[in-house]
Amino acid sequence: MIGRFILALASVIALTAAASAADMYVAPAPPGPGGYKDAPWFPSWAGFYAGIQGGWSQIDDKQHLSSPTFALAIDNPADGGVFGGHIGYNLQSGRVVYGVEADFEGNTIDKSFVIGSPFVNTTGREELDWQGSVRARLGYAIMDRALLYATGGWAYGQFADKYDTAGPTFHQTVDSTRSGWTAGGGLEYALNPKWSVRAEYRYTDWGTHTNDLNVFLAPPGVSKDEVTEQTVRFGVSYHVAPGYEPLK
């Protein structure tokens, strides 16, 4: 599913580039105050902006369970929706746009799986409750209203690993706030000087986290949990102090 989203995003970018090649022209500088109404306008991406975003996320959760007498590897993919908001600030030099952005989202990823051990069957559950990031952005303005950009930085999120044995019944929940890195890119398009829409893909590596387990490993052992995530997002942004800038 993520692959189809990436293909669709690439198609949009390709079509936009083709339209740019056909229609690109250099407009004169906008007239003085009060004269923008009937003139072609070019957005300046500089300044503060904020908005909302949503999309679809897919994680690949590899767990390596082990104790002195037992070892098991589990590959547990899961997916779910994301929804949240973002805020950022841009600087601009000609067509080059650079800045910083932060976002925060809720995540609906919640996947159950069965762990078969020599001792007792156990049901596991992986949850990603929320996530956020602080990233740099670097973009290049194309056509008169589009911004093609790359982004990357620090990611953080709240995970919950839950384990329940069949009997005798034991329960264990391991909550962990994890850090990682995230990188990707997207296309943003200005609908007017104040509003823009975007489509974005990002890959996130949450690293390896170790949980101490005592519910079904005999003697107690550990789970080394490796999680990566792919997410496609669509968003809308409001630009607080938009301006006009002729692109050269």
N, C-alpha and C positions, 0 to 999 in steps of 0.2 A: 504493500500500500504506500509506504514512504517512497519507494522507487517511482511509482506513478506520479506522486506529487512533485518529485524532483524533475521528472520529465516534463510535466506541465509547466513548472516554473521556468525551465530552460526554454520551452517553446515561446512563452510570453516574452522573455528577454530577447529571443531571436527575432520575433515579429516586431518588437519595439525598435530594435536596431535597424531592421529593414525599412521601417517607416521613417526612421531618422535619416537614412541615406537618401530616401526619395524626397523628403520634405524640408531638409535642413536649410536654413538661411540665417543670415546675420541681420538682426533688426537694429535700427538706430536706437540710441539711448532714449529712455522714456522722457516725455516732456516734463515741465515743472509741476509743482503741486497743483492738484485739481485737474490735470490733463491726462490721467491714466485711463479714464473711462473708455475712450475710443481708440486707445493705442495698444499694440501688441505688448504683452507683459511677459517678463521672465522672472521667476522666483529667485530671490536670494535665500539660500538654505541656512544662512547664518542666524544664530540666536537660539533662544529657548523654545522647546516644544514638549508636548505631552500627549499621550493617547492611550488607546486600548488595543488589545490584540487577542487572538485566539487561534487555535489550530489543532493539530493531531501529533501525538508523540508516540514513539516506539522505543522500548528499551530492550537490551539484551543482557540478561542477568545470569552470569556464570557463578555458581556456588560450588566450592570445593570443601566438602564435609570430611572431617577426619578426627579420629581418636587413636590411642595407642593400639587398638585392635580392629579398626574399621576405617575405610576410606570410600568416598563416593563423590562423583562429579555430576552436577546437574546444570543443564543449559535451559533457562526459563525465559523465553521472550514474552513480552506483554506490551499492550498499547492502550492508549486512552486519550481523552481530550485535555487541552490546556486552555486557560483563560486568565487574563490579567491586564496589567498596564505597564507603561513605560514612560520615562522622562529623560530628556537629554539636552545637550547644548552643542551647537555646531559653530565652527569658524569656516570661512571660505576665502580662497585665493583664486580668482578666475573661475575655472571649471572644477578645481580641486576643493573638495569639502572634507573636513576632518573634525572630530569631536569625541565626546564621551556619552555613553547611554547606560542607564540602569533599568532593569525590569523586574517584576515580581508576578508570579502566577500560581494559581491552584492547579492541581493535576489529578485526573481521575484514574490513573493507573492502579489497578487492584487485581492481582492474579493469584489464583490458588494452584498448587501443584502437589503431587503425592511423592513422598520420599519412602522408598522401600529399603529397609535395612534388615540385617540378619536377626534383629531383636524384636522390633515392633514397627508396624507401619505408622508413618507420621505424615500429617498434612501440613504443608508449608503455605505461607501467604506473603507475597511481596507487594508493598504499597509505596508509592511516591506521593506524599501528601501536598507538598508545595516546593517551589524552586524559584531561584532568582539569579541575576547575574549583574556584573559591572563590567562594561566592555568599551574598548576603543572602536571608533568607526572611521573608515577612510573611503571616500567615494569620488566619483567623477560624474559631473553633470553632462547628460547627453540630450540631444534635441533641445526643445525649449522648456520642458517641464519635468524631465525624468532624471533620476539620480541612481546610478549603479554603484553599489557599495560592498565592501568587505567589512567584517566585524569579528572581534575576538577578545577574550579576557577571562575573568574569574567567574566561576559558577558555584552556587551553594544550594543545598536542598535538604529536605527532611524525609528520610526513609524509615519504614517500619517493616521488620522481618518477624513474622509470627509462626510459631510451631505448636501443633497440637497432636498428641499421641492418641492412638485408638484405645488403649487400655492396658494397664491402669492409666487413667487420664492425667496427663501433665500438660501444662500450658507455659509457654515462654514467649514474651514479646521483647524484641530488641529494637529500640528507637535510636536513630543516629542522625545527626546533622553532618552532612558530608560536603567537602569542597572538591572542586575539580576545575577543568578548563573547558571552554566552549569556543567554537569558531565556525564561521559560515559567511553567508552573503545574501544579498537580495536586491530588489528593484523597488524604488519609491517614485511615486508620480504625484505631482501637484495638481489638484483639482482646481484650485484658485489660490490666491496669495496666502490664505490662512489654513487651508485644509489639504492634506495629502493622504494617499493610501499606499500600502506596501505589501509585498510578498517576500518571505524570507525563509531560508533553510539554515539550520544550525546543527552541528554535531557536538555532543558533550561527552567527555570522558570523566566519570566519577571516581576513577582510581580503584584501589582495593581496600576493603574494610573487613576487619576481623571481628567476628562475634563469638563470645564464649557460650557454648551450648551444653545444657545438662538434661534436656527433656527425653532424649532417646539414645544418645551415644553412650556406650558402656565400655570403659569409664567415660566421664564427660570429656568433650572435645571442643573443636572450634569449627567455624565456618568462615572461609575466606571468600568474600563476596566481591566480584568484579562486575561493574555495571557501566555500560555505554548507552547513549541515547541519541536518537535522531528525531528532529522536530521540524515540521513545516508550519509557519505562522502567517496569518494575514492580519493587518492592522490598519488603523486610521489615526492620524496625528493632527493636533491643532498647534499652529505656530503662533507663539505669543506676540512677537513683534516682527511680522513679515516685512520684507522690503522688495525692491526691484533692482535687478542688476543685469545690464546687457552682457550676454555671454560672447566671448571672443574666441 
